[in-house]
Amino acid sequence: MENNTARKLGFFASIFLAILGGIYLLILLYSISTAGFSFQLPPDVQLAAGIFTLLTVQVAVVLFTAIRFVSDEDKQVFGSLGLSFIILSAAVVSINRFVQLTVIQQNLPEVPADLARFLPYAEGSVMFALEVLGWGFFSSLAALFVAPLFSSSRLNIAIRWFFVLYAVLSFLSVISFATNILIPTGPLAWGPVLFVLSILLAFYFRNFDSKAP
């Protein structure tokens, strides 16, 4: 992939991710205002979250691919590792959300007992465990590996530390899930932090593109 193509893809992916992130933030705020920090989300909130999350992970793969191809050659191993882990993240999250939007959605409002463990948001849910694995574990590793690719300018350093912040908050959600202690750091990472990070990356790719021949 030519660098110029990668920069353009990265810019548009960042913009699209910011738009999706903004919508996710609105869904998150609506959910907290109506149900608090609870697994028992209204069906309309679950449906909206499922659709936008499924779209978000696909865009993230495009974004990390662009980051990998615009990075310096001596650091591309970090970009490749970040891309590998975001693909794993997208794969497991997509499985969860596709099951939610098909098998589960077709059985609403009454979900049979044998499908209870396949609910996207429920205590003891297998699919929620996949969600945490994807967003919490794999995406935090992806963020940590691409963070070293950003240095020198203030914008790049800001992006680096937002990637680190995202990774820390995401991984804390894994610890929270594994220990059954409610630490609502995941929504902070996947909501406001990812939203700001997407905007910063859009500026990064725009500035990068303006220097291209």
C-alpha positions as CSV (number, residue, x, y, z in Angstrom):
1,M,0.0,0.0,0.0
2,E,1.4,3.4,-1.0
3,N,1.9,5.8,2.0
4,N,-0.4,8.4,0.4
5,T,-3.2,5.9,0.1
6,A,-2.6,4.8,3.7
7,R,-2.8,8.4,4.9
8,K,-6.0,9.1,3.1
9,L,-7.5,5.8,4.5
10,G,-6.3,6.7,8.0
11,F,-7.8,10.2,7.8
12,F,-11.3,9.0,6.7
13,A,-11.2,6.1,9.1
14,S,-10.4,8.5,11.9
15,I,-13.3,10.8,11.0
16,F,-15.7,7.9,10.7
17,L,-14.5,6.5,14.0
18,A,-15.0,9.9,15.7
19,I,-18.5,10.0,14.3
20,L,-19.3,6.5,15.6
21,G,-17.6,7.4,18.9
22,G,-19.7,10.5,19.3
23,I,-22.9,8.4,18.7
24,Y,-21.7,5.8,21.1
25,L,-21.1,8.5,23.7
26,L,-24.7,9.7,23.3
27,I,-25.9,6.1,23.7
28,L,-23.7,5.6,26.8
29,L,-25.0,8.8,28.4
30,Y,-28.6,7.8,27.6
31,S,-28.0,4.4,29.0
32,I,-26.5,5.7,32.3
33,S,-29.3,8.3,32.7
34,T,-32.0,5.6,32.3
35,A,-30.5,2.4,33.7
36,G,-27.4,3.6,35.6
37,F,-24.3,1.3,35.5
38,S,-26.3,-1.9,34.9
39,F,-26.3,-5.0,32.7
40,Q,-30.0,-4.7,32.3
41,L,-30.1,-2.2,29.4
42,P,-33.3,-1.4,27.5
43,P,-33.7,-3.3,24.2
44,D,-33.4,-0.2,22.1
45,V,-30.1,0.8,23.8
46,Q,-28.7,-2.8,23.3
47,L,-29.7,-2.7,19.6
48,A,-28.1,0.7,18.9
49,A,-24.9,-0.3,20.8
50,G,-24.7,-3.5,18.9
51,I,-24.9,-1.8,15.5
52,F,-22.4,0.9,16.2
53,T,-20.0,-1.4,18.0
54,L,-20.0,-3.8,15.0
55,L,-19.3,-0.9,12.7
56,T,-16.6,0.6,15.0
57,V,-14.4,-2.5,15.1
58,Q,-14.3,-2.8,11.3
59,V,-13.2,0.9,11.0
60,A,-10.6,0.2,13.7
61,V,-9.0,-2.4,11.5
62,V,-8.7,0.1,8.6
63,L,-7.3,2.7,11.0
64,F,-4.6,0.4,12.4
65,T,-3.7,-0.8,8.9
66,A,-3.1,2.8,7.9
67,I,-1.1,3.5,11.0
68,R,1.1,0.5,10.3
69,F,1.8,1.6,6.7
70,V,2.7,5.2,7.5
71,S,5.1,4.3,10.3
72,D,8.9,4.3,9.9
73,E,10.4,1.1,8.6
74,D,12.4,0.5,11.7
75,K,9.2,0.6,13.8
76,Q,6.8,-1.2,11.5
77,V,7.0,-4.3,13.7
78,F,5.1,-2.4,16.3
79,G,2.5,-1.4,13.7
80,S,2.2,-5.0,12.6
81,L,1.7,-6.3,16.2
82,G,-0.9,-3.6,16.8
83,L,-2.7,-4.5,13.6
84,S,-2.6,-8.2,14.5
85,F,-4.2,-7.6,17.9
86,I,-6.9,-5.2,16.6
87,I,-7.9,-7.9,14.1
88,L,-8.3,-10.3,17.0
89,S,-10.3,-7.7,18.8
90,A,-12.5,-7.1,15.8
91,A,-13.0,-10.8,15.3
92,V,-14.3,-11.7,18.8
93,V,-16.4,-8.5,19.1
94,S,-17.9,-9.1,15.7
95,I,-19.0,-12.6,16.8
96,N,-20.7,-11.2,19.9
97,R,-22.5,-8.4,18.1
98,F,-23.6,-10.6,15.1
99,V,-25.1,-13.1,17.5
100,Q,-26.8,-10.2,19.3
101,L,-28.2,-8.7,16.1
102,T,-29.4,-12.0,14.7
103,V,-30.1,-14.9,17.1
104,I,-30.9,-12.7,20.2
105,Q,-32.7,-10.0,18.3
106,Q,-35.0,-12.5,16.7
107,N,-36.1,-13.7,20.1
108,L,-36.8,-10.4,21.8
109,P,-38.6,-9.4,23.9
110,E,-38.6,-12.9,25.5
111,V,-35.2,-14.6,25.3
112,P,-35.5,-18.4,26.0
113,A,-33.5,-19.7,29.0
114,D,-31.2,-21.7,26.7
115,L,-30.1,-18.4,25.1
116,A,-29.5,-16.5,28.3
117,R,-25.7,-17.0,28.2
118,F,-25.6,-15.6,24.7
119,L,-27.0,-12.2,25.8
120,P,-24.6,-9.3,25.0
121,Y,-25.1,-7.7,28.4
122,A,-25.7,-10.1,31.2
123,E,-23.9,-11.5,34.3
124,G,-22.5,-14.9,33.5
125,S,-22.9,-14.3,29.7
126,V,-20.4,-16.1,27.5
127,M,-20.8,-13.4,24.8
128,F,-20.1,-10.6,27.3
129,A,-16.9,-12.4,28.2
130,L,-16.0,-12.3,24.5
131,E,-16.7,-8.6,24.4
132,V,-14.3,-8.0,27.3
133,L,-11.7,-10.2,25.7
134,G,-12.0,-8.2,22.5
135,W,-12.3,-4.7,23.8
136,G,-10.5,-5.1,27.1
137,F,-7.6,-7.5,26.3
138,F,-6.9,-7.5,22.6
139,S,-7.6,-3.8,21.9
140,S,-5.5,-2.7,24.9
141,L,-2.5,-4.7,23.5
142,A,-3.1,-3.2,20.1
143,A,-3.0,0.3,21.6
144,L,0.1,-0.4,23.6
145,F,2.0,-1.6,20.5
146,V,1.2,1.3,18.3
147,A,1.8,3.9,21.0
148,P,5.6,4.0,20.4
149,L,5.0,4.9,16.7
150,F,4.0,8.4,17.8
151,S,6.8,10.8,19.0
152,S,8.5,14.1,18.4
153,S,5.6,16.6,17.9
154,R,3.1,17.7,20.6
155,L,0.3,16.1,18.6
156,N,2.1,12.8,18.3
157,I,3.0,12.7,22.0
158,A,-0.6,13.5,22.9
159,I,-1.7,10.6,20.6
160,R,0.9,8.3,22.2
161,W,-0.4,9.0,25.8
162,F,-4.0,8.7,24.8
163,F,-3.2,5.3,23.3
164,V,-1.5,4.4,26.7
165,L,-4.5,5.7,28.6
166,Y,-6.9,3.8,26.4
167,A,-4.8,0.6,27.0
168,V,-4.7,1.0,30.8
169,L,-8.4,1.7,31.1
170,S,-9.3,-1.1,28.8
171,F,-7.1,-3.6,30.6
172,L,-8.6,-2.6,33.9
173,S,-12.0,-3.7,32.6
174,V,-10.5,-7.2,32.1
175,I,-9.3,-7.2,35.7
176,S,-12.8,-6.0,36.8
177,F,-14.5,-8.8,34.9
178,A,-12.1,-11.5,36.1
179,T,-12.4,-10.4,39.8
180,N,-16.1,-9.6,39.6
181,I,-15.4,-6.1,41.0
182,L,-17.2,-3.3,39.3
183,I,-14.6,-0.9,37.9
184,P,-16.4,1.1,35.1
185,T,-13.1,2.0,33.3
186,G,-14.1,0.2,30.0
187,P,-16.8,2.6,29.0
188,L,-14.4,5.5,29.7
189,A,-11.8,4.0,27.3
190,W,-14.3,3.0,24.6
191,G,-16.3,6.2,24.9
192,P,-14.6,9.6,25.6
193,V,-11.0,8.4,25.3
194,L,-11.5,6.7,22.0
195,F,-13.5,9.7,20.7
196,V,-10.7,12.2,21.5
197,L,-8.1,9.8,20.2
198,S,-9.9,9.5,16.9
199,I,-10.0,13.3,16.5
200,L,-6.3,13.6,17.2
201,L,-5.6,10.9,14.7
202,A,-7.6,12.7,12.1
203,F,-5.4,15.8,12.6
204,Y,-2.3,13.5,12.5
205,F,-3.3,12.0,9.1
206,R,-4.5,15.4,7.7
207,N,-1.1,17.0,8.5
208,F,0.7,14.0,7.3
209,D,-1.2,14.1,4.0
210,S,-0.6,17.8,3.5
211,K,3.2,17.1,3.4
212,A,2.8,14.3,0.9
213,P,3.9,15.0,-2.7
